[in-house]
């Protein structure tokens, strides 16, 4: 059985994480609710981080030119 957060897309996980942060910042939760929401938020943050790491690896694979890897070429500013 997998956790429901692990099946979320990056966008879904990020939106839910943002909502959890808002609710925690409002401060109208019981201690138990706040702890449970914090734990879920940490799992969602890990999910987002994993998704970003995966995307970075995919970009690195796509930027291989010959035997040389051109990491970051999509993110560098153009020289004038």
C-alpha positions as CSV (number, residue, x, y, z in Angstrom):
1,X,0.0,0.0,0.0
2,X,1.5,3.3,-1.0
3,X,0.9,6.7,0.6
4,X,-1.6,8.9,-1.2
5,X,1.0,11.8,-1.3
6,X,3.4,9.6,-3.3
7,X,0.9,9.4,-6.2
8,X,0.4,13.2,-6.5
9,X,1.9,15.2,-9.3
10,X,4.4,17.9,-8.5
11,X,1.8,20.6,-9.0
12,X,-0.8,18.8,-6.8
13,X,1.7,18.2,-4.0
14,X,2.9,21.8,-4.1
15,X,-0.6,23.1,-4.0
16,X,-1.5,20.9,-1.0
17,X,1.8,21.9,0.7
18,X,1.0,25.6,0.2
19,X,-2.5,25.0,1.7
20,X,-1.0,23.2,4.7
21,X,1.4,26.0,5.3
22,X,-1.5,28.5,5.2
23,X,-3.5,26.5,7.7
24,X,-0.5,26.2,10.0
25,X,0.2,29.9,9.8
26,X,-3.4,30.7,10.7
27,X,-2.8,29.0,14.0
28,X,-6.4,27.8,14.7
29,X,-5.6,24.1,14.8
30,X,-5.3,21.9,17.9
31,X,-1.8,20.7,18.7
32,X,-2.7,17.2,17.4
33,X,-4.1,18.6,14.1
34,X,-1.0,20.9,13.7
35,X,1.4,18.0,14.2
36,X,-0.5,15.8,11.8
37,X,-0.6,18.6,9.2
38,X,3.1,19.3,9.7
39,X,4.0,15.6,9.2
40,X,1.9,15.6,6.0
41,X,3.6,18.8,4.9
42,X,7.0,17.3,5.4
43,X,6.0,14.3,3.2
44,X,4.6,16.6,0.5
45,X,7.9,18.7,0.6
46,X,9.9,15.5,0.1
47,X,7.6,14.5,-2.8
48,X,8.2,17.9,-4.4
49,X,11.9,17.6,-3.9
50,X,12.0,14.1,-5.4
51,X,10.1,15.3,-8.4
52,X,12.5,18.3,-8.9
53,X,15.5,15.9,-8.6
54,X,14.0,13.6,-11.2
55,X,13.3,16.5,-13.6
56,X,16.8,17.8,-13.1
57,X,18.2,14.3,-14.1
58,X,16.0,14.2,-17.1
59,X,17.2,17.7,-18.2
60,X,20.8,16.6,-17.7
61,X,20.2,13.5,-19.9
62,X,18.7,15.6,-22.6
63,X,21.6,18.0,-22.7
64,X,24.2,15.4,-23.5
65,X,26.1,16.5,-26.7
66,X,28.4,13.8,-28.0
67,X,30.4,12.6,-25.0
68,X,30.2,16.0,-23.3
69,X,27.4,16.8,-20.9
70,X,26.2,20.4,-21.2
71,X,24.5,20.6,-17.8
72,X,22.7,23.9,-17.2
73,X,22.6,25.1,-20.8
74,X,18.9,25.8,-20.6
75,X,19.3,27.9,-17.5
76,X,22.4,30.0,-18.3
77,X,21.7,33.6,-19.3
78,X,22.5,34.6,-22.8
79,X,25.8,36.5,-23.3
80,X,25.5,39.7,-25.2
